[in-house]
Amino acid sequence: MDISVIVPLYNEEESLPELYAWIERVMKAHNYSFEVIFVNDGSTDTSWEVIQRLSKESENVKGIKFRRNYGKSPALYCGFKEAKGKVVITMDADLQDSPDEIPELYKMVTEDGYDLVSGYKQKRYDPLSKTIPTKLFNATARKISGIKNLHDFNCGLKAYRSEVVKNIEVYGEMHRYIPYLAKNAGFDKIGEKVVHHQARKYGTSKFGLNRFFNGYLDLITLWFLSNFGKKPMHVFGFLGTIMFLIGFISAFILGADKLWCLAHGIQQRLVTDSPYFYISLTMMMIGTQLFLTGFVGDLISRSSSARNDYQIEEEIRCEN
């Protein structure tokens, strides 16, 4: 099969027939073999009934229905598991992503050699309250991930080689950082294509401003896991050791100063009367806690079933 199109959705009953008809028209015009996987993320409208009807009308339609609303990342995860195409396309169900982009995205993966191609909505039909935070968010994501050529990490329209979606795990709200997940898994041929962004035709957006705050927290989590997930002692142990040494040296200087004053008959207040003594003590305790945190984290990491989970692209074996 050439292409699997995965469409996560929540309460999009009006747009689904039009979206599928558009996808089908594009696929037939280019003679692609395809499947469309609609993942119904706990919709409360008649979206599932629409998907059932479409599946009866076309053998290319598949559907997954969640019992409740879990979020976009779980929807993509289940869609990725079911995808059979050698190229996987993801797009939103609100008709803001154009299926006319599919042929070029497919070509960039199959002919140009990209592992992942992300859409870039250069001209957006969104209010400033959404576009300005999006620009700040993407600038931060580029800096932390090191993927300098992407301008829109969260664009729903993306294309992947099948191997990519089968070797990454999308969880929580990590759908925003699929390019970063792919890079960490060893798929570093990541490209971008300017795509047409259309104004929403039906309904309203399902995402609020809280996604930007949550997005930054997820980015920090992903950065830490990608850099120190298998070696937490390297960060917590290092920080703990530095803080403990600073606190210990400070306490030692206070004690030495007190002994020197006593030896020379100089009146000096009690060490415990100095605020620096308590600051030093606090730093030593925090340093010890950080060190123990790194030690426990290292023990957990070493006992994890994924401790030796490495991405192997190919092997050469000798035949006996």
Summary of the structure (lengths in Angstrom):
residues: 320
radius of gyration: 26.8
end to end distance: 35.8
largest distance: 99.1
contacts: 970
relative contact order: 0.11
helix: 51%
strand: 12%
